[in-house]
Amino acid sequence: MTTVLGVIGGIGCGKSAVSSAFGKLGAIVLDADAAAHVILAKKEIKDALKATFGESIFDDNQEIDRGALAHLVFGPKNKEALKRLNNIVHPAVRVQLDHRLKEAREAGHPLVVLDIPLLMESRFRDECDHILFIEVSKETRLKRVQERSWSVEELDRRESSQLSLAEKKSGADLFMKNDASHQELERQVKQLYNDLVVS
């Protein structure tokens, strides 16, 4: 039987690092951001985005400028723009993730990890047997996103488009701290992997 684990937390909490650590142990990782990267390169998606948001979201090579697009859609005043973006991109992402999840279940993989930014707001929440909340201080998360050249205002602006941390945490049944070293994170992941798969 396949166990499906959803990984959630605030921006900069290290969801990708946690998911990657599970992947190294043998879990199948379904990464919505990676799927979206592929989908954003498709001509029909580019055309739909251009018709909706205009030329300003494209770089000189006519590729999507994700920073410019993010500026238009994130924040409390941009909810309609974010909804339009999601209506264009999310259906294709869902199809890809659905297909890979079905494949993993049919193959009998013991653990599938869902790394989906808006997991709790999506129907993939209902696919999960467990939800893991990654606990990280605001200070550490800010430090991490500053490595992406984000400001605290940018972090707050993007998080305003998501459920609050309290709402996310209330929907979880498993918890992991990620303020320490990568070695400590891998130790925790291995322990949880063993609990979910080996036990």
C-alpha positions as CSV (number, residue, x, y, z in Angstrom):
1,M,0.0,0.0,0.0
2,T,1.2,3.5,-0.8
3,T,1.3,6.1,1.9
4,V,0.9,9.7,0.7
5,L,2.6,12.4,2.8
6,G,1.9,16.1,2.2
7,V,4.6,18.6,3.2
8,I,3.5,22.1,4.2
9,G,4.9,25.2,6.0
10,G,5.7,28.8,5.5
11,I,7.7,30.2,2.6
12,G,11.4,29.5,3.3
13,C,10.7,26.7,5.8
14,G,12.6,24.2,3.6
15,K,9.8,22.1,2.1
16,S,12.0,21.3,-0.9
17,A,14.9,20.2,1.3
18,V,12.6,18.0,3.3
19,S,11.1,16.5,0.2
20,S,14.5,15.9,-1.4
21,A,15.7,14.1,1.8
22,F,12.7,11.8,1.5
23,G,13.5,11.3,-2.2
24,K,17.1,10.2,-1.3
25,L,15.6,7.5,0.9
26,G,13.5,6.1,-1.9
27,A,10.2,8.1,-1.7
28,I,8.6,9.4,-4.9
29,V,8.5,13.2,-4.8
30,L,5.8,15.1,-6.7
31,D,7.0,18.7,-7.0
32,A,4.3,21.1,-8.2
33,D,6.8,23.9,-8.8
34,A,8.9,21.7,-11.0
35,A,5.8,20.7,-12.9
36,A,4.8,24.3,-13.3
37,H,8.2,25.2,-14.7
38,V,7.7,22.7,-17.5
39,I,4.2,23.8,-18.1
40,L,5.2,27.5,-18.3
41,A,7.5,26.7,-21.2
42,K,4.6,25.3,-23.3
43,K,3.4,27.6,-26.2
44,E,-0.3,27.4,-25.4
45,I,0.3,28.4,-21.8
46,K,2.6,31.3,-22.8
47,D,-0.1,32.5,-25.3
48,A,-2.8,32.4,-22.6
49,L,-0.6,34.3,-20.1
50,K,0.3,36.9,-22.7
51,A,-3.3,37.4,-23.5
52,T,-4.1,37.8,-19.8
53,F,-1.1,39.7,-18.5
54,G,0.5,41.3,-21.5
55,E,4.1,41.4,-22.7
56,S,5.6,42.7,-19.5
57,I,5.8,39.2,-18.0
58,F,8.3,38.0,-20.7
59,D,12.0,38.5,-20.9
60,D,14.1,39.3,-23.9
61,N,14.1,35.6,-25.0
62,Q,10.3,35.5,-24.8
63,E,10.4,33.2,-21.7
64,I,8.2,33.8,-18.7
65,D,9.9,36.2,-16.2
66,R,8.7,34.6,-13.0
67,G,9.7,37.6,-10.9
68,A,7.6,40.0,-13.1
69,L,4.7,37.6,-13.1
70,A,4.9,37.2,-9.3
71,H,4.8,41.0,-8.9
72,L,1.5,41.1,-10.7
73,V,-0.2,38.3,-8.9
74,F,0.9,38.1,-5.2
75,G,-0.4,40.4,-2.5
76,P,-3.8,41.1,-1.0
77,K,-4.7,43.6,-3.8
78,N,-3.9,41.1,-6.5
79,K,-6.3,38.2,-5.7
80,E,-8.1,38.3,-9.0
81,A,-4.8,38.3,-10.9
82,L,-3.7,35.3,-8.9
83,K,-6.9,33.5,-9.6
84,R,-6.5,34.1,-13.4
85,L,-3.0,32.8,-13.3
86,N,-4.1,29.7,-11.3
87,N,-6.9,29.1,-13.8
88,I,-4.4,28.9,-16.6
89,V,-1.6,26.9,-15.0
90,H,-3.1,24.8,-12.3
91,P,-5.3,22.4,-14.5
92,A,-2.2,21.3,-16.4
93,V,-0.2,20.9,-13.2
94,R,-3.0,18.8,-11.6
95,V,-3.2,16.5,-14.6
96,Q,0.6,15.8,-14.4
97,L,0.5,15.2,-10.7
98,D,-2.6,13.0,-10.9
99,H,-0.9,10.9,-13.5
100,R,2.3,10.5,-11.5
101,L,0.4,9.7,-8.3
102,K,-1.6,7.1,-10.1
103,E,1.5,5.5,-11.5
104,A,3.2,5.4,-8.1
105,R,0.2,3.8,-6.5
106,E,-0.1,1.2,-9.3
107,A,3.6,0.4,-8.9
108,G,3.1,-0.1,-5.2
109,H,5.7,2.6,-4.1
110,P,5.6,2.7,-0.3
111,L,5.8,6.5,0.1
112,V,4.8,9.4,-2.1
113,V,5.7,12.9,-0.9
114,L,3.6,15.9,-2.2
115,D,5.5,19.2,-2.4
116,I,2.7,21.5,-3.4
117,P,2.8,25.1,-2.3
118,L,-1.0,25.5,-1.9
119,L,-1.6,21.9,-0.8
120,M,-4.1,22.7,1.9
121,E,-6.2,24.8,-0.5
122,S,-6.2,22.1,-3.2
123,R,-8.0,18.8,-3.7
124,F,-4.6,17.0,-3.2
125,R,-5.2,17.5,0.5
126,D,-7.7,14.7,0.3
127,E,-5.1,12.4,-1.2
128,C,-2.9,12.6,1.8
129,D,-2.7,10.0,4.5
130,H,-0.5,12.4,6.6
131,I,0.3,16.1,6.6
132,L,3.8,17.2,7.8
133,F,4.2,20.8,9.0
134,I,7.7,22.2,8.9
135,E,8.3,24.5,11.8
136,V,10.8,27.3,11.3
137,S,11.2,30.7,12.9
138,K,10.3,33.8,11.0
139,E,13.9,35.0,11.4
140,T,15.3,31.9,9.8
141,R,12.8,31.9,7.0
142,L,13.6,35.5,6.2
143,K,17.3,34.8,6.1
144,R,16.6,32.0,3.6
145,V,14.4,34.0,1.3
146,Q,16.9,36.9,1.4
147,E,19.2,34.5,-0.4
148,R,16.7,34.7,-3.2
149,S,17.0,38.5,-3.0
150,W,13.6,38.8,-1.4
151,S,12.8,41.5,1.2
152,V,10.7,41.0,4.3
153,E,7.9,42.9,2.5
154,E,8.1,40.4,-0.4
155,L,7.9,37.5,2.0
156,D,4.8,39.0,3.7
157,R,3.2,39.9,0.4
158,R,3.5,36.4,-1.0
159,E,2.3,34.8,2.3
160,S,-0.7,37.1,2.3
161,S,-2.0,35.1,-0.7
162,Q,-1.9,31.8,1.3
163,L,-3.5,30.3,4.4
164,S,-2.0,31.6,7.6
165,L,0.7,29.5,9.3
166,A,-1.7,28.8,12.1
167,E,-4.3,27.5,9.7
168,K,-1.8,25.3,8.0
169,K,-0.4,23.9,11.2
170,S,-3.9,23.1,12.5
171,G,-4.4,20.8,9.5
172,A,-1.2,18.8,10.1
173,D,-0.8,15.6,12.1
174,L,3.0,15.4,11.9
175,F,5.6,18.1,12.8
176,M,9.3,18.7,12.1
177,K,11.6,21.5,13.1
178,N,14.1,22.8,10.5
179,D,16.1,25.5,12.2
180,A,19.2,23.4,12.8
181,S,21.8,21.8,10.5
182,H,21.0,19.8,7.3
183,Q,22.4,16.8,9.0
184,E,19.8,17.2,11.8
185,L,17.1,17.6,9.2
186,E,18.1,14.4,7.4
187,R,18.1,12.6,10.7
188,Q,14.5,13.6,11.4
189,V,13.5,12.7,7.9
190,K,15.0,9.3,8.1
191,Q,13.3,8.6,11.4
192,L,9.9,9.7,10.0
193,Y,10.5,7.6,6.8
194,N,11.2,4.6,9.0
195,D,8.0,5.3,11.0
196,L,5.9,5.6,7.9
197,V,7.4,2.9,5.7
198,V,9.4,0.4,7.7
199,S,7.2,0.1,10.8
